[in-house]
Amino acid sequence: MLLLTVLGLGGWFWLHSIRILELAREAGRRACNRMDVQFLDDTVASSHLALARDANGRRVLRRTYRFEFSETGDSRREGKVVMLGDRVERVAMEPYQILE
């Protein structure tokens, strides 16, 4: 019974993590569209995982994802999406040159 519980929780965590990854990917893509830069590789990569408290004081996971973008198509710059639970906490992008 314990093994089934552990497997069930592991499966739930895995599926939930995929959902959060998709939300982070969409947040990175939207940020790139707003800034008129190219979202590279159409993906984000998990870089950090920690426990944190949300606005209601509940313990949730804070996940940080990295992504790459380019303003010229020749360079690769880094951005990150921080998810607090299932909400986007912030999106940050490395400074880049605006081309006209």
BAZA-332568 format. One record per atom (N, C-alpha, C): residue in three letters; chain; z, y, x. Coordinates in pm, 1 decimal. Each point is the difference from the previous one (the first is absolute). Layout:
<vobas>
(voba "Ala"; "A"; (Z; Y; X))
...
</vobas>
This chain:
<vobas>
(voba "Met"; "A"; (0.0; -119.2; 82.5))
(voba "Met"; "A"; (0.0; 119.2; -82.5))
(voba "Met"; "A"; (0.0; 126.6; 87.6))
(voba "Leu"; "A"; (78.2; -3.4; 107.2))
(voba "Leu"; "A"; (6.3; 113.9; 91.4))
(voba "Leu"; "A"; (-136.3; 25.2; 64.3))
(voba "Leu"; "A"; (-68.2; -106.7; 37.2))
(voba "Leu"; "A"; (-132.2; 13.1; 60.5))
(voba "Leu"; "A"; (-97.9; 65.5; -96.9))
(voba "Leu"; "A"; (3.1; -39.5; -127.0))
(voba "Leu"; "A"; (-87.8; 60.4; -100.2))
(voba "Leu"; "A"; (31.8; 147.6; -19.3))
(voba "Thr"; "A"; (125.9; 36.3; 2.7))
(voba "Thr"; "A"; (40.2; 140.1; -13.7))
(voba "Thr"; "A"; (-50.6; 81.6; 118.1))
(voba "Val"; "A"; (16.7; -52.4; 120.0))
(voba "Val"; "A"; (-46.8; 70.3; 120.0))
(voba "Val"; "A"; (-152.4; 14.0; -2.9))
(voba "Leu"; "A"; (-69.6; -105.8; -37.7))
(voba "Leu"; "A"; (-146.1; 6.7; -8.4))
(voba "Leu"; "A"; (-43.7; 99.2; -107.6))
(voba "Gly"; "A"; (68.8; 2.0; -113.1))
(voba "Gly"; "A"; (-31.7; 94.5; -107.0))
(voba "Gly"; "A"; (20.4; 143.7; 43.8))
(voba "Leu"; "A"; (112.0; 27.6; 66.3))
(voba "Leu"; "A"; (26.1; 135.8; 49.8))
(voba "Leu"; "A"; (-100.2; 39.4; 107.2))
(voba "Gly"; "A"; (-35.1; -93.6; 85.8))
(voba "Gly"; "A"; (-100.7; 28.0; 103.2))
(voba "Gly"; "A"; (-135.1; 32.3; -61.4))
(voba "Gly"; "A"; (-39.0; -75.7; -101.9))
(voba "Gly"; "A"; (-125.5; 26.1; -69.0))
(voba "Gly"; "A"; (0.5; 134.7; -69.6))
(voba "Trp"; "A"; (111.3; 32.4; -66.1))
(voba "Trp"; "A"; (10.4; 130.0; -66.3))
(voba "Trp"; "A"; (-10.9; 112.9; 101.9))
(voba "Phe"; "A"; (72.5; -11.4; 112.6))
(voba "Phe"; "A"; (-3.6; 103.5; 103.1))
(voba "Phe"; "A"; (-141.1; 17.5; 54.3))
(voba "Trp"; "A"; (-70.6; -108.9; 23.2))
(voba "Trp"; "A"; (-136.0; 5.1; 51.7))
(voba "Trp"; "A"; (-93.1; 70.8; -97.9))
(voba "Leu"; "A"; (5.5; -37.2; -127.3))
(voba "Leu"; "A"; (-85.5; 64.1; -100.0))
(voba "Leu"; "A"; (33.9; 148.0; -17.5))
(voba "His"; "A"; (128.1; 31.1; 1.6))
(voba "His"; "A"; (43.4; 139.9; -11.6))
(voba "His"; "A"; (-47.9; 80.5; 121.1))
(voba "Ser"; "A"; (7.0; -57.9; 118.5))
(voba "Ser"; "A"; (-45.7; 67.6; 121.6))
(voba "Ser"; "A"; (-149.2; 28.2; -4.8))
(voba "Ile"; "A"; (-77.5; -91.8; -55.2))
(voba "Ile"; "A"; (-144.1; 22.7; -13.4))
(voba "Ile"; "A"; (-25.8; 116.9; -94.8))
(voba "Arg"; "A"; (76.1; 8.2; -108.8))
(voba "Arg"; "A"; (-15.6; 110.3; -94.9))
(voba "Arg"; "A"; (31.6; 133.8; 66.8))
(voba "Ile"; "A"; (107.4; 5.7; 76.9))
(voba "Ile"; "A"; (38.4; 123.2; 69.0))
(voba "Ile"; "A"; (-104.4; 35.5; 105.4))
(voba "Leu"; "A"; (-53.6; -99.1; 70.2))
(voba "Leu"; "A"; (-106.1; 22.9; 98.4))
(voba "Leu"; "A"; (-121.5; 65.1; -66.7))
(voba "Glu"; "A"; (-38.6; -47.8; -117.9))
(voba "Glu"; "A"; (-113.8; 58.3; -71.5))
(voba "Glu"; "A"; (29.0; 144.1; -42.3))
(voba "Leu"; "A"; (122.6; 27.9; -43.7))
(voba "Leu"; "A"; (37.5; 137.3; -35.5))
(voba "Leu"; "A"; (-6.6; 91.4; 122.4))
(voba "Ala"; "A"; (45.6; -49.4; 115.0))
(voba "Ala"; "A"; (-4.4; 78.7; 123.6))
(voba "Ala"; "A"; (-143.8; 24.3; 44.2))
(voba "Arg"; "A"; (-83.9; -101.9; -13.4))
(voba "Arg"; "A"; (-141.8; 15.0; 36.9))
(voba "Arg"; "A"; (-66.8; 105.6; -86.9))
(voba "Glu"; "A"; (28.8; -1.5; -128.0))
(voba "Glu"; "A"; (-57.7; 99.2; -90.7))
(voba "Glu"; "A"; (52.0; 140.3; 32.5))
(voba "Ala"; "A"; (128.4; 12.6; 36.9))
(voba "Ala"; "A"; (55.9; 130.3; 37.5))
(voba "Ala"; "A"; (-67.4; 53.4; 126.2))
(voba "Gly"; "A"; (-25.0; -86.8; 98.4))
(voba "Gly"; "A"; (-70.4; 41.1; 122.1))
(voba "Gly"; "A"; (-141.9; 43.2; -29.7))
(voba "Arg"; "A"; (-68.1; -75.3; -85.0))
(voba "Arg"; "A"; (-137.2; 34.4; -37.2))
(voba "Arg"; "A"; (-5.0; 134.1; -73.1))
(voba "Arg"; "A"; (92.3; 22.8; -93.8))
(voba "Arg"; "A"; (3.5; 127.9; -73.3))
(voba "Arg"; "A"; (27.7; 116.9; 93.1))
(voba "Ala"; "A"; (91.7; -18.0; 96.2))
(voba "Ala"; "A"; (30.7; 106.7; 95.9))
(voba "Ala"; "A"; (-123.0; 33.7; 82.8))
(voba "Cys"; "A"; (-72.1; -100.7; 43.0))
(voba "Cys"; "A"; (-122.3; 24.2; 78.4))
(voba "Cys"; "A"; (-105.2; 70.8; -84.3))
(voba "Asn"; "A"; (-14.8; -39.7; -124.6))
(voba "Asn"; "A"; (-96.2; 67.4; -88.2))
(voba "Asn"; "A"; (36.8; 146.2; -19.9))
(voba "Arg"; "A"; (128.0; 28.8; -19.6))
(voba "Arg"; "A"; (44.7; 139.5; -18.0))
(voba "Arg"; "A"; (-27.3; 83.9; 123.6))
(voba "Met"; "A"; (15.0; -59.7; 117.6))
(voba "Met"; "A"; (-18.1; 73.5; 124.9))
(voba "Met"; "A"; (-144.2; -7.2; 49.7))
(voba "Asp"; "A"; (-86.0; -67.6; -74.1))
(voba "Asp"; "A"; (-141.9; -12.2; 32.6))
(voba "Asp"; "A"; (-22.3; -64.0; 137.0))
(voba "Val"; "A"; (72.6; -109.7; 24.8))
(voba "Val"; "A"; (-18.8; -79.4; 121.5))
(voba "Val"; "A"; (-28.7; -143.9; -42.1))
(voba "Gln"; "A"; (-47.0; -80.3; 93.8))
(voba "Gln"; "A"; (-37.8; -137.7; -28.7))
(voba "Gln"; "A"; (119.4; -93.0; 20.2))
(voba "Phe"; "A"; (33.5; -77.5; -102.1))
(voba "Phe"; "A"; (104.7; -102.5; 5.2))
(voba "Phe"; "A"; (-61.4; -122.6; 66.4))
(voba "Leu"; "A"; (43.8; -31.9; 121.5))
(voba "Leu"; "A"; (-64.4; -105.9; 78.6))
(voba "Leu"; "A"; (52.9; -138.5; -35.4))
(voba "Asp"; "A"; (-86.8; -96.7; 4.2))
(voba "Asp"; "A"; (30.6; -142.0; -17.3))
(voba "Asp"; "A"; (51.2; -35.8; -139.8))
(voba "Asp"; "A"; (14.3; 97.7; -88.9))
(voba "Asp"; "A"; (44.9; -22.6; -137.0))
(voba "Asp"; "A"; (126.4; -85.8; -6.3))
(voba "Thr"; "A"; (94.2; 27.8; 91.1))
(voba "Thr"; "A"; (121.7; -79.8; 3.2))
(voba "Thr"; "A"; (117.0; 77.7; 58.7))
(voba "Val"; "A"; (119.6; -50.1; -26.9))
(voba "Val"; "A"; (121.9; 50.7; 61.7))
(voba "Val"; "A"; (71.1; -120.0; 62.7))
(voba "Ala"; "A"; (83.4; 25.6; 99.8))
(voba "Ala"; "A"; (73.3; -106.6; 67.1))
(voba "Ala"; "A"; (148.6; 32.2; -2.4))
(voba "Ser"; "A"; (79.5; -97.9; -35.2))
(voba "Ser"; "A"; (144.7; 18.2; -5.0))
(voba "Ser"; "A"; (54.5; 24.9; 140.2))
(voba "Ser"; "A"; (85.1; 102.5; 14.2))
(voba "Ser"; "A"; (55.7; 28.7; 132.4))
(voba "Ser"; "A"; (152.3; 5.6; 1.9))
(voba "His"; "A"; (64.2; 12.2; -117.3))
(voba "His"; "A"; (145.7; 10.1; -1.1))
(voba "His"; "A"; (52.1; -39.4; -137.3))
(voba "Leu"; "A"; (116.2; -64.2; -1.7))
(voba "Leu"; "A"; (63.1; -41.9; -123.9))
(voba "Leu"; "A"; (149.9; 21.0; 15.0))
(voba "Ala"; "A"; (63.2; 69.6; -95.5))
(voba "Ala"; "A"; (143.1; 26.6; 7.3))
(voba "Ala"; "A"; (56.8; 16.2; -140.5))
(voba "Leu"; "A"; (128.9; -18.1; -12.3))
(voba "Leu"; "A"; (68.2; 27.3; -126.4))
(voba "Leu"; "A"; (29.9; 148.9; -9.8))
(voba "Ala"; "A"; (-12.5; 55.8; -119.7))
(voba "Ala"; "A"; (29.2; 141.5; -22.3))
(voba "Ala"; "A"; (48.6; 15.1; -143.8))
(voba "Arg"; "A"; (44.7; 118.4; -34.8))
(voba "Arg"; "A"; (42.2; 27.8; -137.9))
(voba "Arg"; "A"; (-101.3; 91.7; -65.4))
(voba "Asp"; "A"; (-30.6; -29.2; -125.1))
(voba "Asp"; "A"; (-91.8; 86.2; -74.6))
(voba "Asp"; "A"; (77.1; 115.2; -64.8))
(voba "Ala"; "A"; (-66.0; 80.5; -81.6))
(voba "Ala"; "A"; (61.9; 116.9; -62.8))
(voba "Ala"; "A"; (116.1; -38.5; -92.3))
(voba "Asn"; "A"; (-2.1; -122.9; -51.2))
(voba "Asn"; "A"; (107.7; -46.7; -88.2))
(voba "Asn"; "A"; (112.1; -69.9; 75.6))
(voba "Gly"; "A"; (-10.2; -5.8; 131.5))
(voba "Gly"; "A"; (103.2; -62.3; 81.8))
(voba "Gly"; "A"; (-14.1; -150.8; 14.3))
(voba "Arg"; "A"; (-106.6; -57.9; -54.1))
(voba "Arg"; "A"; (-21.3; -144.3; 12.3))
(voba "Arg"; "A"; (-59.6; -32.4; 136.7))
(voba "Arg"; "A"; (36.2; -116.0; 50.8))
(voba "Arg"; "A"; (-58.1; -46.1; 126.6))
(voba "Arg"; "A"; (-139.0; -55.6; -26.3))
(voba "Val"; "A"; (-96.1; 52.7; 74.8))
(voba "Val"; "A"; (-138.9; -45.7; -9.3))
(voba "Val"; "A"; (-54.7; -11.3; 141.6))
(voba "Leu"; "A"; (-115.9; -59.0; 10.7))
(voba "Leu"; "A"; (-64.0; -10.3; 130.5))
(voba "Leu"; "A"; (-85.6; 123.3; 25.8))
(voba "Arg"; "A"; (13.4; 53.6; 119.9))
(voba "Arg"; "A"; (-88.6; 107.6; 47.0))
(voba "Arg"; "A"; (-98.2; -65.2; 96.1))
(voba "Arg"; "A"; (-125.8; 3.6; -39.0))
(voba "Arg"; "A"; (-105.9; -60.5; 81.0))
(voba "Arg"; "A"; (-88.4; 110.7; 56.0))
(voba "Thr"; "A"; (-33.2; -11.7; 126.1))
(voba "Thr"; "A"; (-90.6; 95.3; 63.1))
(voba "Thr"; "A"; (-127.6; -73.6; 38.8))
(voba "Tyr"; "A"; (-112.5; 60.7; -36.1))
(voba "Tyr"; "A"; (-132.2; -56.4; 28.2))
(voba "Tyr"; "A"; (-80.3; 99.8; 82.0))
(voba "Arg"; "A"; (-75.2; -50.5; 96.6))
(voba "Arg"; "A"; (-88.4; 83.1; 80.8))
(voba "Arg"; "A"; (-142.9; -16.4; -49.2))
(voba "Phe"; "A"; (-78.2; 106.0; 14.1))
(voba "Phe"; "A"; (-142.2; -8.9; -26.9))
(voba "Phe"; "A"; (-72.1; 91.2; 97.4))
(voba "Glu"; "A"; (-129.8; -16.1; 11.0))
(voba "Glu"; "A"; (-79.9; 84.1; 89.1))
(voba "Glu"; "A"; (-103.1; 76.1; -80.9))
(voba "Phe"; "A"; (-29.9; 119.4; 48.6))
(voba "Phe"; "A"; (-100.2; 84.0; -64.5))
(voba "Phe"; "A"; (-78.2; 72.5; 107.4))
(voba "Ser"; "A"; (-113.7; 57.4; -39.4))
(voba "Ser"; "A"; (-84.0; 73.4; 93.8))
(voba "Ser"; "A"; (-56.7; 122.6; -68.5))
(voba "Glu"; "A"; (2.7; 112.2; 70.6))
(voba "Glu"; "A"; (-60.1; 121.7; -54.4))
(voba "Glu"; "A"; (-146.3; 11.8; 39.9))
(voba "Thr"; "A"; (-40.1; -68.5; 107.8))
(voba "Thr"; "A"; (-137.0; 12.0; 49.9))
(voba "Thr"; "A"; (-79.2; -130.2; -9.6))
(voba "Gly"; "A"; (67.9; -110.2; -14.2))
(voba "Gly"; "A"; (-64.9; -130.2; 5.2))
(voba "Gly"; "A"; (2.8; -58.5; 140.0))
(voba "Asp"; "A"; (29.4; 83.2; 101.5))
(voba "Asp"; "A"; (6.8; -45.9; 139.2))
(voba "Asp"; "A"; (143.6; -23.7; 46.3))
(voba "Ser"; "A"; (94.3; 69.0; -60.3))
(voba "Ser"; "A"; (139.8; -9.6; 44.1))
(voba "Ser"; "A"; (80.0; -87.3; -96.6))
(voba "Arg"; "A"; (114.6; -46.5; 47.6))
(voba "Arg"; "A"; (91.9; -74.8; -83.8))
(voba "Arg"; "A"; (134.8; 69.7; 8.0))
(voba "Arg"; "A"; (49.4; 42.2; -112.2))
(voba "Arg"; "A"; (131.0; 64.3; -9.4))
(voba "Arg"; "A"; (89.8; -88.5; -85.1))
(voba "Glu"; "A"; (131.1; 20.3; 14.5))
(voba "Glu"; "A"; (95.2; -84.3; -71.2))
(voba "Glu"; "A"; (71.0; 77.1; -110.4))
(voba "Gly"; "A"; (22.8; -68.6; -109.2))
(voba "Gly"; "A"; (79.0; 52.8; -109.7))
(voba "Gly"; "A"; (101.3; -104.3; -40.6))
(voba "Lys"; "A"; (94.7; 39.3; -83.9))
(voba "Lys"; "A"; (95.1; -99.0; -49.1))
(voba "Lys"; "A"; (37.4; 30.9; -144.3))
(voba "Val"; "A"; (30.5; -105.4; -71.0))
(voba "Val"; "A"; (45.9; 7.6; -137.4))
(voba "Val"; "A"; (138.5; -63.2; -2.4))
(voba "Val"; "A"; (97.2; 72.2; -54.1))
(voba "Val"; "A"; (135.2; -52.9; -13.4))
(voba "Val"; "A"; (24.0; -26.4; -148.0))
(voba "Met"; "A"; (32.2; -124.3; -31.0))
(voba "Met"; "A"; (27.7; -42.2; -137.2))
(voba "Met"; "A"; (149.5; -23.6; -15.0))
(voba "Leu"; "A"; (59.7; 58.8; -101.7))
(voba "Leu"; "A"; (141.1; -22.9; -32.0))
(voba "Leu"; "A"; (1.3; -79.0; -129.5))
(voba "Gly"; "A"; (28.6; -128.6; 12.0))
(voba "Gly"; "A"; (-16.2; -88.0; -114.8))
(voba "Gly"; "A"; (-147.7; -10.7; -31.2))
(voba "Asp"; "A"; (-37.3; 32.2; -124.2))
(voba "Asp"; "A"; (-142.3; -4.9; -36.6))
(voba "Asp"; "A"; (-59.4; 139.0; -17.4))
(voba "Arg"; "A"; (64.4; 99.7; 58.6))
(voba "Arg"; "A"; (-48.8; 138.5; -8.9))
(voba "Arg"; "A"; (-36.4; 53.8; 138.1))
(voba "Val"; "A"; (-101.5; 84.1; 2.1))
(voba "Val"; "A"; (-39.4; 65.0; 125.7))
(voba "Val"; "A"; (102.5; 108.0; 30.9))
(voba "Glu"; "A"; (68.2; -14.4; 112.8))
(voba "Glu"; "A"; (97.1; 101.1; 42.2))
(voba "Glu"; "A"; (-71.5; 114.1; 71.9))
(voba "Arg"; "A"; (-93.6; -35.5; 89.1))
(voba "Arg"; "A"; (-77.6; 103.4; 69.2))
(voba "Arg"; "A"; (-119.5; -61.8; 69.8))
(voba "Val"; "A"; (-96.7; 86.5; 24.7))
(voba "Val"; "A"; (-118.6; -36.3; 78.6))
(voba "Val"; "A"; (-11.4; 105.1; 109.0))
(voba "Ala"; "A"; (-13.3; -43.9; 123.6))
(voba "Ala"; "A"; (-13.2; 91.3; 113.3))
(voba "Ala"; "A"; (-124.5; -39.0; 78.8))
(voba "Met"; "A"; (-66.0; 102.4; 51.1))
(voba "Met"; "A"; (-121.5; -24.0; 78.8))
(voba "Met"; "A"; (8.5; 76.3; 130.9))
(voba "Glu"; "A"; (-48.5; -63.6; 105.5))
(voba "Glu"; "A"; (-4.7; 62.7; 132.4))
(voba "Glu"; "A"; (-87.8; 125.9; -8.2))
(voba "Pro"; "A"; (38.5; 106.7; 71.0))
(voba "Pro"; "A"; (-82.8; 122.4; -1.4))
(voba "Pro"; "A"; (-141.7; -28.6; 51.0))
(voba "Tyr"; "A"; (-94.7; 69.1; -57.2))
(voba "Tyr"; "A"; (-139.6; -18.2; 37.7))
(voba "Tyr"; "A"; (-75.3; 131.8; -15.1))
(voba "Gln"; "A"; (-114.7; 6.2; 62.0))
(voba "Gln"; "A"; (-86.1; 119.8; -2.4))
(voba "Gln"; "A"; (-80.8; 1.8; -128.4))
(voba "Ile"; "A"; (3.8; 111.2; -71.0))
(voba "Ile"; "A"; (-79.9; 14.0; -120.9))
(voba "Ile"; "A"; (-137.8; 48.5; 40.3))
(voba "Leu"; "A"; (-100.7; -74.7; -39.7))
(voba "Leu"; "A"; (-137.8; 35.2; 34.8))
(voba "Leu"; "A"; (-64.8; 73.2; -117.1))
(voba "Glu"; "A"; (-79.2; 97.5; 30.2))
(voba "Glu"; "A"; (-68.5; 76.6; -105.2))
(voba "Glu"; "A"; (-148.2; -19.7; 6.8))
</vobas>
